[in-house]
Amino acid sequence: ALVTQSNAPSWGLGRISNRQAGIRDYHYLSGTSM
């Protein structure tokens, strides 16, 4: 959730929206990273 933010700016926006849910952040990057 720190190295993918610059690699995936699209999911980054969603991460900011779900910043309250840190666990959801991992799910987001996991789906885009893989």
N, C-alpha and C positions, 0 to 999 in steps of 0.2 A: 504494500500500500504506500510505498515510498519510492520505489524504483519504477513502478508501472505508471505512476501518475504522469510522468513526463513522456512515457511511451504510449499511453492510452489516454489522450485528452478527452475522448468521448465519454468514457466511463468515469473520468475524473469529475465531470459535472455532477453525475449522479451520486458520486461519493460525497461531495460537498452537501448535497441535499440530505444524505443519510449519515452525515458526520456524527450524529447522535448515536448511530448504531455502528460501532466499530467492527462488530462481527460481520455485519452485512458488507462492509468494505472489502473484506477478504473474499467473500463470495463473488463480488463484482469483478475484482481483478483476476480471480481464479478462472472465471468463465471467459474473460477476454484474453488473458495471458496464454491459456492453453489453446 
